[in-house]
Amino acid sequence: EPGAVAALGLGAEATPEIDRHWWTAFGDPQLDALVSRALHDAPGVAIASARLEAAKAAGDVERSALLPRLRGNVDEERARLSARSFYPPPYAGGTYWQGDAELALTWHTDLWGRQRDRLAAAEHDVRARQIAVRGARLAIETALAHLVEHGFDAIHFVVQPFERVSSRRLREAAFRT
C-alpha cells in the first residue's frame, strides 16, 4: 500500500547522512575520548572493516575482468647442442644462447552480461559492507552515549578489547536516573 510506505518514511527520497561525529554535539570531552577509544579498540568494527576491504578487493578483481589483458614473457637459456644429433655443422657440438619472446593481448567481450552482473553484485556487496561498518560504529557510539546520558561516570568506564565489565555495573549505569 503506497500510503503506508510513505507514512513510514520509506519514500523515494534518500535519508540524510548522519554526521560522523554526532556525539560531539553533547560537548562532553570525556564522551569524545571514550567514543574514540571504543571505536579504535572495538573488534566488531575491525572485523567489519576487514570484510569491507575484502569486498573492495573482490570488486577490483571483477572490474579487471572487463578490461583487456596484456601478457608478456621472455625466456633465454644457454644450451649445448649434441654433436650426434640432427643438428648440422657448425651447430652440432656447440654451445649457444636460445631465446624466445612472446606478447599476448586478450579481451573478452561480455556479450551476455555475465561479467557486468558479477561486477554489479560485487559493488552491492561493497555498499552492504560499508553499511555494516557504519552500523558497528553507530552501535558503539549510541551505547556509550546512552550510558553517559543516564549518569554513568565515563571516567570509570574504560573500553578495552576483551575487558569484561560486570553486567550488574552496566545495568546500574543504564537505569540510573
C-alpha positions in Angstrom: 0.0 0.0 0.0 1.7 3.3 -1.1 0.2 5.4 1.7 1.7 3.0 4.4 5.1 3.1 2.8 5.1 6.9 2.7 3.9 7.0 6.4 6.9 5.0 7.4 9.2 7.5 5.7 10.3 4.9 3.1 9.6 7.1 0.1 11.8 7.8 -2.9 13.8 10.5 -1.0 17.1 9.4 0.4 17.6 9.6 4.1 20.1 12.4 5.0 23.5 11.2 6.1 24.2 11.3 9.9 27.2 13.4 11.0 30.1 11.0 11.5 30.9 12.7 14.8 27.4 13.3 16.1 28.3 12.7 19.7 30.4 15.9 19.8 27.1 17.9 19.9 26.9 16.9 23.6 30.0 19.0 24.3 31.5 16.3 26.6 35.2 15.8 26.3 35.0 12.6 28.3 32.5 11.2 25.9 34.6 12.2 22.9 37.7 10.4 24.4 35.6 7.4 25.3 34.0 7.0 21.9 37.3 7.5 20.1 39.0 4.8 22.2 36.0 2.4 21.9 35.9 2.8 18.1 39.6 2.3 17.9 39.7 -0.9 20.1 36.4 -2.4 19.1 36.8 -5.9 17.5 33.4 -5.6 15.8 34.4 -2.5 13.9 37.8 -4.1 12.9 36.1 -7.2 11.6 33.5 -5.2 9.6 36.3 -3.0 8.2 38.3 -6.1 7.2 35.3 -7.5 5.4 34.8 -4.2 3.6 38.4 -4.3 2.4 38.0 -7.9 1.2 34.8 -6.9 -0.7 36.6 -3.9 -2.3 39.4 -6.3 -3.5 36.8 -8.7 -4.9 35.2 -5.8 -6.7 38.5 -4.8 -8.2 39.0 -8.4 -9.5 35.6 -8.4 -11.1 36.2 -5.0 -12.6 39.5 -6.1 -14.1 37.8 -8.9 -16.0 36.1 -6.3 -18.2 39.4 -4.8 -19.3 41.9 -6.0 -21.9 44.8 -8.1 -20.7 48.3 -7.8 -21.9 50.7 -10.6 -21.1 54.4 -10.9 -22.0 57.1 -13.5 -21.5 60.8 -13.6 -22.3 62.8 -16.7 -21.9 66.5 -17.2 -22.6 68.8 -20.1 -21.9 72.2 -21.3 -22.8 72.3 -24.8 -24.3 74.8 -27.2 -25.7 73.7 -28.9 -28.8 74.5 -32.6 -29.2 77.3 -33.5 -31.7 75.5 -36.7 -32.6 72.1 -35.2 -33.2 70.3 -34.0 -36.3 71.9 -30.5 -36.0 74.2 -29.9 -38.9 77.7 -28.5 -38.6 78.8 -25.9 -37.4 75.9 -26.1 -34.8 76.4 -29.7 -33.7 78.5 -29.9 -30.6 78.4 -26.1 -30.0 77.0 -24.1 -27.1 74.6 -21.3 -28.0 72.1 -18.9 -26.5 68.5 -19.7 -27.3 65.7 -17.2 -26.6 62.0 -16.7 -27.0 59.8 -13.7 -26.6 56.0 -13.6 -26.6 53.4 -11.0 -26.2 49.6 -11.7 -26.0 46.7 -9.3 -25.9 43.3 -10.7 -24.9 40.0 -9.2 -24.3 36.8 -11.0 -23.5 33.7 -9.2 -24.7 30.9 -9.6 -22.3 28.2 -10.3 -24.8 25.6 -11.8 -22.4 26.3 -9.5 -19.5 27.6 -12.2 -17.1 30.7 -10.2 -16.1 28.7 -6.9 -15.7 26.3 -8.8 -13.4 29.1 -10.1 -11.3 30.6 -6.6 -11.1 27.2 -5.1 -10.1 26.9 -7.8 -7.4 30.4 -7.0 -6.1 29.6 -3.3 -6.0 26.4 -4.1 -4.0 28.4 -6.2 -1.6 30.8 -3.3 -1.1 27.9 -1.0 -0.3 26.5 -3.6 2.2 29.8 -3.9 3.9 30.1 -0.1 4.2 26.7 -0.1 5.9 27.8 -2.9 8.2 30.9 -0.8 9.3 28.7 2.2 9.9 26.3 0.1 11.8 29.0 -1.4 14.0 30.3 2.1 14.7 26.8 3.5 15.5 26.1 0.7 17.9 29.1 1.5 19.9 28.6 5.3 19.7 25.0 5.1 20.8 25.6 2.6 23.6 28.3 4.8 25.1 26.2 8.0 24.6 23.3 6.2 26.3 25.5 5.3 29.3 26.8 8.8 29.7 23.4 10.4 29.2 22.0 8.3 32.1 24.5 9.4 34.6 27.2 6.8 34.0 30.6 8.2 35.0 32.6 7.9 31.8 36.0 8.2 33.6 35.4 4.8 35.3 34.3 3.1 32.1 37.3 2.2 30.0 36.7 0.2 26.9 39.5 -2.2 26.1 39.4 -5.3 23.9 38.3 -8.4 25.8 37.9 -6.5 29.1 34.7 -7.6 30.9 32.6 -5.1 32.7 30.2 -6.7 35.1 26.6 -6.8 33.9 25.4 -5.5 37.2 27.5 -2.4 36.9 26.2 -1.9 33.3 22.6 -2.3 34.4 23.1 0.1 37.2 24.6 2.7 34.9 21.9 2.2 32.2 19.0 2.5 34.5 20.4 5.3 36.8 18.2 8.4 36.5 
